[in-house]
Amino acid sequence: MRYVFMVYILGAGIAGLSLATALSRVGIRWCILEKEHEIGLYASGKNAGIIRTYETDPVIRHYAEQTLAIYRAEEPGFTECGLIIKPWDIDYSLENAERRAFTHGRDEGYLLPQNGTLSAKAVLARLLAAAKAGGGVSFGFDADLEIHESRLVALKNKAGNDNLSLTPADAVVIASGEGALQHAAALRRPLGLVAHRRNLYEYANVTGYTGPVEWNEETSCYFRADGKLLVATAGEQIPHGAGVAVDKAEVVPQHLVTLAREYPLLAERNLTGWRTCLRVMPADNRPYCGADTQVKNLWWFAGLGGRGMSLAPALAAELAHQLAGNQPTGNFAAQLSPDRAELF
Ligand SMILES: Cc1cc2nc3c(=O)[nH]c(=O)nc-3n(C[C@H](O)[C@H](O)[C@H](O)COP(=O)(O)OP(=O)(O)OC[C@H]3O[C@@H](n4cnc5c(N)ncnc54)[C@H](O)[C@@H]3O)c2cc1C
């Protein structure tokens, strides 16, 4: 069994904060190093907060179902409003699911009654409060990796002069979201991570809609209720350069036309705002969650793509289990190992 003295987690997004919670549960000491001076500036603070378990990939579905169970038990802000999905193609696992019409009435999908929504910002804030009490978050630490003889020996702060020396018993987890693209490039690790920008649009919820999320995979559009707002995307993926923070959202007029066509509640006159962020994903769309195969004390928790909120708590529990010296739990966990990237 490998003894881990301290785990340094790079990044305080949903991945890093969930991992901190999971490590506390297995009694491992940790410290989060976060580049920015606050949380929520990237995908974890800007996403749609939809928790969905419908997945064609059985590995992803497994962790999405586990995560849903965690949120239902532990997340006070989780709203079990249900989700209507019209999948790409016939999925026999949905055969017995109830059919439900979309609000436009032209079409219908399958109802997943236990799926729902949460406020991404509220989840992050709750996890951060727990993290501050349980281990610690060091803000303003833009971590660079120093390797000697296949081992991480130090973390350097690109934003300051701090230099954190590591003992051989320390582990480092890259949970840096889009920052993982830069970490992978610096390490010359061929992880095949790609970043896509996605826009979210906010509309006034003029009818007070509180019903299910409506998700049409054929048109790549969804919307959810979020109190006084309806949050929607028209799905188009916009390729984006690696490691560049997205801080300026621009309306794509075609998105508004598509959303108005898909959902009668999303008339352009009700548009109140918009935001954008990056989805960072590996070529096979499965997150990296496991030990690096070349650098001994390095681990990855990255490439959560468009499912980070729906997967992070369960994946974090699995990663904490491995950091505690255990083998990956079953075949699903083994398939999240970064070593599969060599095949891409
Ligand atoms: C438009 C959009 C909508 C989405 N909607 C949903 C949804 O409804 N449901 C769902 O499940 N998922 C959704 N997602 C996906 C989800 O938001 C992401 O998968 C998830 O937030 C990624 O979390 P993360 O912690 O890996 O990365 P991030 O949120 O990017 O966090 C990484 C953190 O690492 C820090 N960092 C970066 N570099 C360094 C460094 N060198 N040193 C230290 N810290 C560093 C960053 O500052 C940041 O705080 C959506 C994504 C997008 C773009």
The ligand as a Gaussian input file, in Angstrom:
#p B3LYP/6-31G(d) Opt

LIG

0 1
 C      -22.039000      26.175000     -20.918000
 C      -21.768000      24.982000     -20.057000
 C      -22.826000      24.388000     -19.395000
 C      -22.610000      23.259000     -18.614000
 N      -23.663000      22.692000     -17.972000
 C      -23.494000      21.599000     -17.208000
 C      -24.602000      20.989000     -16.575000
 O      -25.734000      21.448000     -16.692000
 N      -24.375000      19.875000     -15.830000
 C      -23.122000      19.329000     -15.684000
 O      -22.990000      18.291000     -15.049000
 N      -22.045000      19.927000     -16.248000
 C      -22.207000      21.032000     -17.014000
 N      -21.135000      21.624000     -17.623000
 C      -19.792000      21.057000     -17.399000
 C      -19.183000      21.497000     -16.050000
 O      -19.387000      22.871000     -15.873000
 C      -17.679000      21.172000     -16.048000
 O      -17.468000      19.824000     -16.399000
 C      -17.072000      21.386000     -14.666000
 O      -17.451000      22.618000     -14.124000
 C      -15.552000      21.290000     -14.719000
 O      -15.087000      21.447000     -13.406000
 P      -13.545000      21.490000     -13.048000
 O      -13.455000      21.607000     -11.576000
 O      -12.879000      20.343000     -13.717000
 O      -12.984000      22.784000     -13.783000
 P      -13.133000      24.369000     -13.476000
 O      -14.493000      24.725000     -13.080000
 O      -12.562000      25.052000     -14.664000
 O      -12.199000      24.585000     -12.226000
 C      -10.796000      24.512000     -12.357000
 C      -10.152000      25.439000     -11.340000
 O       -8.742000      25.278000     -11.461000
 C       -8.130000      26.535000     -11.364000
 N       -6.819000      26.468000     -12.038000
 C       -6.551000      26.479000     -13.366000
 N       -5.234000      26.407000     -13.585000
 C       -4.636000      26.342000     -12.369000
 C       -3.289000      26.262000     -11.927000
 N       -2.261000      26.268000     -12.794000
 N       -3.039000      26.221000     -10.587000
 C       -4.060000      26.257000      -9.682000
 N       -5.361000      26.337000     -10.056000
 C       -5.641000      26.374000     -11.373000
 C       -9.111000      27.481000     -12.047000
 O       -8.908000      28.809000     -11.640000
 C      -10.445000      26.905000     -11.597000
 O      -10.904000      27.508000     -10.407000
 C      -21.308000      22.736000     -18.444000
 C      -20.224000      23.347000     -19.080000
 C      -20.451000      24.450000     -19.886000
 C      -19.290000      25.101000     -20.556000

